[in-house]
Amino acid sequence: MRRSLAAVAFMLVVGACASSSPKATPKATSKAPAPTTIATTTTTVPTVPGVGPIKLVSETGVTSTQLHRAEALIASTFAGLKRFKTPQDAYALGYRSIGDAVTGDEHYVNWSYANDGHILDPNRPESVVYEVKNGQQTAVAAMYALPLGSSFADVPDVGGALTQWHVHRDLCLTDDPQQRLVVGVTSEGGACRPGTTKAGDTPMLHVWTFPNPCGPFAALEGIGAGQVPQGQTRNCDTTNASVP
C-alpha cells in the first residue's frame, strides 16, 4: 500500500540532526521563534486565486487565532509553491530528491536551508513534495523543518492541535551533504549501517495544497509516518480532509 510505503521510505529532512527528548506539550523557544511570516490577528479569511477562501473547521481547544494562522499558512504555501511546478524547477533552486519516489510522494530537499534561520517560510521551504498526476509530477506540498538540533519543545504554535509536528527517528540516510538518500529503516533506538545516519529528532510539518484524507497538515497522505510528541497520537484530521 502506498501510504504504508510512505511511512517506511520517508524522509526527511533533517538528516544529521541532533537528538533530543520530545516533550509532551510543544512550546516555542528561542531556537524556533514564532513564525512571523504567518502571524496575524485579523479575522480575514485567506483566499487563494483560482481556489477560493481557505476555511478550516476548528476543533476543541483550537483558538480563533490559531485557526486563522493555520489557514494563512496554507494560503502562503500555495503561493510559495508556484515556483516549483516541476522537479526540474526545484533542482534549479538547489533541491535534491531523497529517493522516495516509490511511495508516490517524492521529497526534494534543499539541505542548505536546514539552518538558514527561516522558520515556516513559504519562499524557502526545506522540502517540496511532488506527486505523480496524469503522468506528470506535480508539487502538492511543502515540508517545513526546524533548525537542526531542535526538539518538540521548540516548535512554534501555528494552529494548535490542527498542526501536529513529527520526527523520523527510524530512518537511515546517506551522508552526502548535497543529496541525502533514504536507504533503510531501523528501530527508534537502533543504529544505521556505516556510511549512513539517522534522520533524527528535528521536528517537521507538512502543508498540503490539495485535499488530503487526513487533512492539510497530515504527516503524509495518511497517518503512518513519523513519531509525534509523547502523550499524543498521530493526527488524522478527517473533518478538514476537503481543505483546501
Secondary structure, 3 states (H helix, E strand, C coil): CHHHHHHHHCCCCCCCCCCCCCCCCCCCCCCCCCCCCCCCCCCCCCEECCCEECCCCCCCCCCHHHHHHHHHHHHHHHHHHHHCCCHHHHHHCCCEECCCHHHCEEEEECHHHCCCCCCCCCCCCCEEEEEEECCEEEEEEEEEECCCCCCHHHCCCCCHHHCCCEEEEEEEEECCCCCCCEEEECCCCCCCCCCEEEEEEEEEEEEECCCCCCCCCCCCCCCCCCECCCCCCCCCCHHHCCCC
